[in-house]
Amino acid sequence: MRAGWYETNGPARQVLRVGELPDPEPGPGEVLVRLAASGVNPSDVKTRAGSRPMTAPRVVPHSDGAGVIEAVGPGLSPARVGERVWIWNGQWKRPFGTAAELIALPAEQAVRLPEGTDFVDGACLGIPALTAYRALTTDGSVKGQTVLVQGGAGAVGHYAVQMAKLLGAASVLATTSSPEKAAHARAAGADAVIDRHREDVVARVRDLTGGRGVDRIVEVDAAANMRMVPSLVAQDGLCVVYGSSTSEVMSTFGPMILSGVAVRWFIVYELAPAVREEAVSRLNGWLAAGALQHAVARTFPLDEIAAAHEAVESNTVVGNVVVTMAAGRR
Ligand SMILES: NC(=O)c1ccc[n+]([C@@H]2O[C@H](COP(=O)([O-])OP(=O)(O)OC[C@H]3O[C@@H](n4cnc5c(N)ncnc54)[C@H](OP(=O)(O)O)[C@@H]3O)[C@@H](O)[C@H]2O)c1
């Protein structure tokens, strides 16, 4: 099979290779998926660059993808052969991810992809969409609440704005840093967008909430924003953190205790099975209903996987970056 891989950490153009690797075989309880698309997330490019030590002598990157089940391993019914699927955790604690024509993985990590959802969009679900859903459903419901999505035009943020509305939030506020990103967040359903470079985010949020603050913050950069949290949330509000630009996150004790804020941290790779099952079923319901907008900004053929990584690292792409295999986009 054709695949992209790296054998050492480093800059994309230096370490990423594309070529032939042996076809994987599905083991017991596994399916073999012929991939059409592979999603490139910040986590994948950071791992390739060295944020986590190499876990195997050779790594085929990317956790997210979509394609068609080509074969099943021992113990599984062949009824799933031919099923369109999307993949989650394809490269989490595994060496061979979705940047290849084929992947063999546990059957539960290949979820039926509803008709009407393209493979390239299917390659944006495992990390961005499931992360957005978890950030909005952990620790209670957002129904009737006011939600602030930090980074509302990001791959996760864009889904979070939409899902907050679908989950019945009374008002969804988003921060972005350019008119283009503001338009993207508004098109996703944001009721108000705050320019975090040109406006006073705290003052705007207090103004937009009648001085009360928001019930929930979906936080993309804890290191940069934690100090604002006590001023942004309503009394006893919630800040759900999924991202941070640096590993150290500072907060100030007094304001934090006075606000009564709860801070939930999570990583989408390690969702509990029941939590993931509920999230996947809800997500597939929305996909089948055509309720979600997807935002694939750029696609690259497998041979240009290094350029795809550089595009994610550039922070200039508004939306998702996806690598496509010869097997096609639909
Ligand atoms: N814990 C998890 O399970 C999990 C899951 C998915 C992603 N992540 C992490 O979350 C981060 C975002 O992922 P993504 O795929 O959504 O990336 P992305 O598409 O690059 O989006 C990030 C967005 O955040 C905005 N942003 C950056 N710094 C900000 C700040 N200080 N305040 C407010 N907005 C800010 C960026 O836009 P502007 O800079 O233009 O405002 C951009 O729109 C990455 O670090 C990723 O590793 C973690």
The ligand as an SDF file (V2000), in Angstrom:
LIG
                    3D

 48 52  0  0  0  0  0  0  0  0999 V2000
   -7.7360   17.9150   24.3800 N   0  0  0  0  0  0  0  0  0  0  0  0
   -8.1290   17.4070   23.2250 C   0  0  0  0  0  0  0  0  0  0  0  0
   -8.6660   16.3080   23.1560 O   0  0  0  0  0  0  0  0  0  0  0  0
   -7.9430   18.2040   21.9580 C   0  0  0  0  0  0  0  0  0  0  0  0
   -8.7220   17.8980   20.8360 C   0  0  0  0  0  0  0  0  0  0  0  0
   -8.6010   18.7020   19.6890 C   0  0  0  0  0  0  0  0  0  0  0  0
   -7.6880   19.7500   19.6660 C   0  0  0  0  0  0  0  0  0  0  0  0
   -6.9110   19.9720   20.7630 N   0  0  0  0  0  0  0  0  0  0  0  0
   -5.9620   21.1110   20.7780 C   0  0  0  0  0  0  0  0  0  0  0  0
   -6.7600   22.2890   20.6580 O   0  0  0  0  0  0  0  0  0  0  0  0
   -6.0810   23.2620   19.8690 C   0  0  0  0  0  0  0  0  0  0  0  0
   -6.9970   23.7140   18.7170 C   0  0  0  0  0  0  0  0  0  0  0  0
   -7.2400   22.6420   17.8350 O   0  0  0  0  0  0  0  0  0  0  0  0
   -8.0070   22.9200   16.4480 P   0  0  0  0  0  0  0  0  0  0  0  0
   -7.9140   21.6980   15.6540 O   0  0  0  0  0  0  0  0  0  0  0  0
   -9.3310   23.5530   16.6990 O   0  0  0  0  0  0  0  0  0  0  0  0
   -6.9990   24.0130   15.8180 O   0  0  0  0  0  0  0  0  0  0  0  0
   -7.2760   25.2250   14.8110 P   0  0  0  0  0  0  0  0  0  0  0  0
   -8.1710   24.8150   13.7070 O   0  0  0  0  0  0  0  0  0  0  0  0
   -5.9520   25.7840   14.4990 O   0  0  0  0  0  0  0  0  0  0  0  0
   -8.1220   26.2730   15.6900 O   0  0  0  0  0  0  0  0  0  0  0  0
   -7.5980   26.9560   16.7670 C   0  0  0  0  0  0  0  0  0  0  0  0
   -8.3740   28.2640   16.8390 C   0  0  0  0  0  0  0  0  0  0  0  0
   -8.1060   28.8850   18.0880 O   0  0  0  0  0  0  0  0  0  0  0  0
   -7.8880   30.2690   17.8760 C   0  0  0  0  0  0  0  0  0  0  0  0
   -6.9920   30.7030   18.9370 N   0  0  0  0  0  0  0  0  0  0  0  0
   -5.6700   30.5030   19.0310 C   0  0  0  0  0  0  0  0  0  0  0  0
   -5.1870   31.0370   20.2020 N   0  0  0  0  0  0  0  0  0  0  0  0
   -6.2650   31.5640   20.8250 C   0  0  0  0  0  0  0  0  0  0  0  0
   -6.4480   32.2560   22.0590 C   0  0  0  0  0  0  0  0  0  0  0  0
   -5.4200   32.5160   22.8600 N   0  0  0  0  0  0  0  0  0  0  0  0
   -7.6890   32.6520   22.4100 N   0  0  0  0  0  0  0  0  0  0  0  0
   -8.7440   32.3970   21.5930 C   0  0  0  0  0  0  0  0  0  0  0  0
   -8.6490   31.7610   20.3970 N   0  0  0  0  0  0  0  0  0  0  0  0
   -7.4220   31.3470   20.0300 C   0  0  0  0  0  0  0  0  0  0  0  0
   -7.2900   30.3650   16.4830 C   0  0  0  0  0  0  0  0  0  0  0  0
   -7.6650   31.4920   15.7950 O   0  0  0  0  0  0  0  0  0  0  0  0
   -7.0670   32.9070   16.0220 P   0  0  0  0  0  0  0  0  0  0  0  0
   -5.6570   32.6920   16.5190 O   0  0  0  0  0  0  0  0  0  0  0  0
   -7.0800   33.5630   14.6900 O   0  0  0  0  0  0  0  0  0  0  0  0
   -7.9950   33.5070   16.9860 O   0  0  0  0  0  0  0  0  0  0  0  0
   -7.9740   29.2070   15.7380 C   0  0  0  0  0  0  0  0  0  0  0  0
   -9.1570   29.6330   15.0890 O   0  0  0  0  0  0  0  0  0  0  0  0
   -4.7770   22.6150   19.4080 C   0  0  0  0  0  0  0  0  0  0  0  0
   -3.7510   22.9960   20.3020 O   0  0  0  0  0  0  0  0  0  0  0  0
   -5.0370   21.1300   19.5700 C   0  0  0  0  0  0  0  0  0  0  0  0
   -3.8690   20.3820   19.8110 O   0  0  0  0  0  0  0  0  0  0  0  0
   -7.0050   19.2380   21.9000 C   0  0  0  0  0  0  0  0  0  0  0  0
  1  2  1  0
  2  3  2  0
  2  4  1  0
  4  5  1  0
  4 48  2  0
  5  6  2  0
  6  7  1  0
  7  8  2  0
  8  9  1  0
  8 48  1  0
  9 10  1  0
  9 46  1  0
 10 11  1  0
 11 12  1  0
 11 44  1  0
 12 13  1  0
 13 14  1  0
 14 15  2  0
 14 16  1  0
 14 17  1  0
 17 18  1  0
 18 19  2  0
 18 20  1  0
 18 21  1  0
 21 22  1  0
 22 23  1  0
 23 24  1  0
 23 42  1  0
 24 25  1  0
 25 26  1  0
 25 36  1  0
 26 27  1  0
 26 35  1  0
 27 28  2  0
 28 29  1  0
 29 30  1  0
 29 35  2  0
 30 31  1  0
 30 32  2  0
 32 33  1  0
 33 34  2  0
 34 35  1  0
 36 37  1  0
 36 42  1  0
 37 38  1  0
 38 39  2  0
 38 40  1  0
 38 41  1  0
 42 43  1  0
 44 45  1  0
 44 46  1  0
 46 47  1  0
M  CHG  2   8   1  16  -1
M  END
$$$$
